[in-house]
């Protein structure tokens, strides 16, 4: 991010922005760990911390957890190719780093907001929250578009966003209780998703997370927000933008 503009976000079509979008909108990923020196791949549910670092809720009985306890080096592959006829032409990104246990209540809260079904086993003694401390990323956007993404271009600073992070549960509850019409137009007009039971699962300095199982969507802000007041203004701007898009389409028809 540009040093002279601490609120700036990467342009929407840059590898950094696309990579961040893939990570933020994913419900699952492929986890790579080291199993006695051999690569071991497994499927895991994912969420993100406010800065964009991936979160995992994994069992101590799982082979990948045993691997991470022995060697914290790990990778996560986020696949954005969907139902593409030629998946190799679609976007995907691999994050590398070290997986470490975390007892941060914010991490747990955000994971369970994204995966409510995990509430049933999250308190089991053998389950724990882990965070990937990202070192870098490798983005592939199709043939000939292969780019390394630096950690600082993928994650967002949260040092001045403590008020926003603390207010997140209230903002999410308010949006889901009182502004479901806005949430629906965010999903359908800004994210291009089909109508569904969309709800807000999280908000962070860089954007809004939506879920309508088994789908998820990410709505980026135009610039970083740091306070509940900033977030309210950004959400109003998004709603106005979404509704204007609807009006444009109606005019064209």
Secondary structure as UniProt FT lines:
FT   TURN            3..4
FT   TURN            6..7
FT   TURN            12..13
FT   HELIX           15..24
FT   STRAND          28..35
FT   TURN            36..37
FT   STRAND          38..45
FT   STRAND          47..48
FT   TURN            50..51
FT   STRAND          54..59
FT   TURN            60..61
FT   HELIX           63..70
FT   STRAND          73..79
FT   TURN            82..83
FT   HELIX           87..89
FT   STRAND          92..101
FT   HELIX           105..114
FT   HELIX           116..120
FT   TURN            121..123
FT   TURN            125..126
FT   STRAND          127..140
FT   TURN            143..144
FT   STRAND          146..150
FT   HELIX           151..154
FT   TURN            159..160
FT   HELIX           162..178
FT   HELIX           180..185
FT   HELIX           186..190
FT   STRAND          199..204
FT   TURN            205..206
FT   STRAND          207..212
FT   TURN            213..214
FT   STRAND          215..220
FT   HELIX           228..252
//
